Amino acid sequence: MIDDYKFPPDYLETEQTRKLREGLGEELWQKLEKLEMIKTCKIIGCNNKIIARGLCGKHYERWRSGIPLNKHTRWDKNEIIIENSRAKIILYNLCGNEVNFTIIDTKNINLIKNRKWCLTHHNYVASGTGKHKVYLHRLIIGHIPQGKEIDHIDGNPLNNLESNLRLVIHSQNMKNQKMRKNTSSKYKGVSWDKERKKWQAYIGSNNKKLNLGRFDSEKNAALAYDKASMKYFGNFGKPNFAV
């Protein structure tokens, strides 16, 4: 029964509402609720119109479905945590569980706060579906000239600070790709040569695969790739070791 429902302690009405309820008395308060003269939901931070027992439609349906009122759902907007000049946007899955977060500059909060953001299969942050899908990094950059793409400089699509986003052409963007999974080496641009029993270093440039030599050490092969990456890709390269 809804009448028997007890609100969790952390989700009782605000202090102002509680004082108003006490002043009017419980019987009069419930009559006013039924007459829809008390219009806002009891849950802190929710300003939706009530439909039953002081709950709005969203929170009422949660209660009926056995979902705790304090649990995040896919219909809720993302929680935003401000940390100095940066803001952390909490990302949730369809079950309402926190799965990750993305960071943006605080000056862009008003730009993104009215959308619901989630992770795509490629680990990008997006809102909406189909032709209405909007990617967070594209929204932050705004106008993208023809022939240009947005590159996450550190290779992390969850870092959407303006300082980590740059406009590049497609070939430059490809140079900053992470290494592929299921390779024989833990390093980018390195593979195990079964016939020669050595580590081979290679790099792709201008649609050609360049052989950089074979090495006894996997690390030395990776260093050879890094040297070639700086030569051919410059700042757009993604080396195995920090410079």
C-alpha positions as CSV (number, residue, x, y, z in Angstrom):
1,M,0.0,0.0,0.0
2,I,1.2,3.5,-0.8
3,D,-0.2,4.8,2.4
4,D,2.2,2.5,4.3
5,Y,5.2,3.6,2.3
6,K,8.0,5.1,4.4
7,F,10.5,7.5,2.7
8,P,14.2,6.7,3.1
9,P,15.7,9.1,5.7
10,D,17.9,10.8,3.1
11,Y,15.1,11.5,0.8
12,L,12.5,13.1,3.0
13,E,11.1,16.5,1.9
14,T,13.1,19.6,2.3
15,E,13.2,21.5,5.6
16,Q,11.0,24.2,4.2
17,T,8.4,21.7,3.1
18,R,8.6,19.8,6.4
19,K,7.9,23.0,8.4
20,L,4.9,23.8,6.2
21,R,3.5,20.3,6.7
22,E,3.9,20.6,10.4
23,G,2.2,24.0,10.4
24,L,-0.8,22.9,8.4
25,G,-1.1,19.5,10.2
26,E,-1.0,16.1,8.5
27,E,-4.8,15.8,7.8
28,L,-5.0,19.2,6.1
29,W,-1.7,18.6,4.2
30,Q,-3.1,15.3,2.7
31,K,-6.3,17.1,1.7
32,L,-4.3,19.8,0.0
33,E,-2.3,17.1,-1.8
34,K,-5.4,15.4,-3.1
35,L,-6.7,18.8,-4.3
36,E,-3.3,19.3,-6.0
37,M,-2.6,22.4,-4.1
38,I,0.7,20.9,-3.0
39,K,2.2,20.6,-6.4
40,T,5.9,19.5,-6.1
41,C,7.3,16.0,-5.4
42,K,8.6,15.3,-1.9
43,I,12.0,14.1,-3.1
44,I,14.8,16.6,-2.6
45,G,15.8,18.2,-5.9
46,C,12.7,17.1,-7.7
47,N,10.2,19.8,-8.8
48,N,7.8,17.6,-10.8
49,K,4.1,17.7,-10.1
50,I,2.8,15.1,-7.7
51,I,0.3,12.4,-8.7
52,A,0.0,10.4,-5.5
53,R,1.1,10.5,-1.9
54,G,3.4,13.4,-2.6
55,L,5.3,11.7,-5.4
56,C,5.7,12.7,-9.0
57,G,5.0,10.2,-11.8
58,K,8.6,9.2,-12.1
59,H,9.2,8.5,-8.4
60,Y,5.7,6.9,-8.0
61,E,6.5,4.4,-10.8
62,R,9.8,3.7,-9.2
63,W,8.1,2.8,-6.0
64,R,5.5,0.6,-7.8
65,S,8.4,-1.2,-9.6
66,G,10.3,-1.8,-6.4
67,I,13.1,0.5,-7.5
68,P,14.7,2.5,-4.6
69,L,13.9,6.2,-4.9
70,N,17.5,7.1,-4.6
71,K,18.7,4.8,-7.4
72,H,19.7,6.4,-10.7
73,T,17.8,5.2,-13.8
74,R,18.3,5.7,-17.5
75,W,15.6,8.4,-17.5
76,D,17.6,10.6,-15.1
77,K,20.1,13.2,-16.2
78,N,23.7,12.7,-15.3
79,E,25.2,13.7,-12.0
80,I,27.7,16.5,-12.5
81,I,30.5,17.0,-10.0
82,I,32.5,20.2,-10.2
83,E,36.2,20.0,-9.3
84,N,37.8,23.5,-9.6
85,S,37.9,24.3,-13.4
86,R,36.8,20.8,-14.4
87,A,33.5,19.0,-14.2
88,K,33.0,15.2,-13.9
89,I,30.0,13.8,-15.6
90,I,28.9,10.5,-14.2
91,L,27.9,7.9,-16.8
92,Y,25.4,5.1,-16.1
93,N,24.3,1.9,-17.9
94,L,20.6,0.9,-18.6
95,C,20.3,-0.6,-15.1
96,G,21.2,2.8,-13.5
97,N,24.6,1.6,-12.3
98,E,27.6,3.9,-12.6
99,V,30.0,2.6,-15.2
100,N,32.5,5.5,-15.8
101,F,32.8,9.2,-16.1
102,T,34.0,11.9,-18.5
103,I,35.6,15.2,-17.7
104,I,34.9,18.6,-19.3
105,D,35.7,22.2,-18.6
106,T,33.2,23.8,-16.2
107,K,32.5,26.6,-18.7
108,N,30.8,24.0,-20.9
109,I,28.3,22.7,-18.2
110,N,25.5,24.8,-19.5
111,L,26.1,23.4,-23.0
112,I,25.7,19.8,-21.9
113,K,23.6,19.7,-18.7
114,N,20.2,19.3,-20.4
115,R,21.1,16.1,-22.2
116,K,21.4,12.5,-20.9
117,W,24.9,11.2,-21.7
118,C,26.0,7.6,-22.0
119,L,28.9,5.5,-23.3
120,T,28.9,4.1,-26.9
121,H,30.4,0.7,-27.8
122,H,33.6,2.5,-28.9
123,N,33.9,4.3,-25.5
124,Y,32.8,7.7,-26.8
125,V,30.3,9.8,-24.9
126,A,27.0,10.5,-26.7
127,S,23.4,11.6,-26.2
128,G,20.4,10.5,-28.2
129,T,20.1,7.8,-30.8
130,G,20.0,7.4,-34.6
131,K,20.0,10.7,-36.5
132,H,19.5,12.6,-33.3
133,K,22.7,11.2,-31.7
134,V,25.1,13.9,-30.6
135,Y,28.7,13.2,-29.5
136,L,30.0,15.2,-26.6
137,H,33.4,16.1,-28.1
138,R,31.6,17.4,-31.2
139,L,29.2,19.5,-29.2
140,I,32.1,21.0,-27.3
141,I,34.1,21.9,-30.4
142,G,31.1,23.3,-32.2
143,H,31.6,24.0,-35.9
144,I,33.8,21.4,-37.7
145,P,35.2,22.6,-41.0
146,Q,34.8,20.3,-44.0
147,G,37.5,17.7,-44.2
148,K,38.4,18.0,-40.5
149,E,37.9,15.5,-37.6
150,I,38.2,15.9,-33.9
151,D,41.2,14.1,-32.3
152,H,41.5,13.3,-28.6
153,I,45.2,14.1,-28.1
154,D,45.8,11.6,-25.3
155,G,43.8,8.9,-27.0
156,N,41.2,8.9,-24.2
157,P,37.7,9.6,-25.5
158,L,36.5,10.2,-21.9
159,N,38.8,13.2,-21.6
160,N,36.8,16.0,-23.2
161,L,38.6,19.0,-21.9
162,E,39.1,21.6,-24.6
163,S,42.8,21.3,-24.2
164,N,42.6,17.6,-25.2
165,L,40.6,18.2,-28.4
166,R,42.1,19.3,-31.7
167,L,40.9,19.5,-35.3
168,V,42.9,17.3,-37.7
169,I,42.6,15.7,-41.1
170,H,41.7,12.0,-41.3
171,S,45.3,10.8,-41.9
172,Q,46.5,12.7,-38.8
173,N,43.7,11.2,-36.7
174,M,44.7,7.7,-37.7
175,K,48.3,8.3,-36.6
176,N,47.0,8.8,-33.0
177,Q,45.1,5.5,-32.8
178,K,45.6,3.0,-30.0
179,M,47.2,-0.3,-30.7
180,R,44.9,-3.1,-31.8
181,K,43.9,-5.9,-29.5
182,N,44.9,-9.5,-29.9
183,T,48.4,-8.8,-31.2
184,S,51.5,-10.8,-30.4
185,S,53.1,-7.8,-28.7
186,K,52.1,-5.5,-25.9
187,Y,53.6,-2.6,-27.8
188,K,52.3,-0.7,-30.7
189,G,54.1,-1.3,-34.0
190,V,55.7,-4.5,-32.8
191,S,55.0,-8.2,-33.7
192,W,56.6,-11.6,-33.1
193,D,58.3,-13.1,-36.2
194,K,57.8,-16.8,-35.8
195,E,60.2,-17.8,-38.5
196,R,63.2,-15.7,-37.4
197,K,62.3,-15.9,-33.7
198,K,62.7,-12.1,-33.3
199,W,60.6,-9.1,-32.6
200,Q,59.8,-7.1,-35.7
201,A,59.2,-3.3,-35.6
202,Y,57.1,-1.7,-38.3
203,I,55.1,1.5,-39.0
204,G,52.5,2.6,-41.5
205,S,53.0,5.8,-43.5
206,N,51.4,7.0,-46.7
207,N,49.4,3.7,-47.0
208,K,52.7,1.8,-46.9
209,K,54.0,-0.6,-44.2
210,L,57.7,0.2,-43.5
211,N,59.9,-2.5,-41.9
212,L,62.0,-1.0,-39.1
213,G,64.1,-4.1,-38.4
214,R,64.1,-7.2,-36.1
215,F,65.2,-7.2,-32.5
216,D,66.0,-9.8,-29.8
217,S,64.3,-7.5,-27.3
218,E,60.6,-6.6,-27.5
219,K,61.3,-3.3,-25.8
220,N,64.0,-2.4,-28.3
221,A,61.6,-3.0,-31.1
222,A,59.1,-0.7,-29.4
223,L,61.7,2.0,-29.0
224,A,62.5,1.7,-32.8
225,Y,58.8,2.2,-33.5
226,D,58.7,5.3,-31.2
227,K,61.7,6.8,-33.0
228,A,60.0,6.3,-36.4
229,S,56.7,7.6,-35.0
230,M,58.4,10.9,-34.1
231,K,60.0,11.1,-37.6
232,Y,56.8,10.4,-39.6
233,F,54.0,11.5,-37.3
234,G,55.5,14.2,-35.1
235,N,53.1,15.4,-32.4
236,F,50.3,13.3,-33.9
237,G,52.0,10.0,-33.1
238,K,51.2,7.8,-30.1
239,P,54.5,6.3,-28.8
240,N,54.8,3.3,-26.6
241,F,56.9,5.2,-24.0
242,A,56.4,8.8,-22.7
243,V,59.0,11.2,-24.1
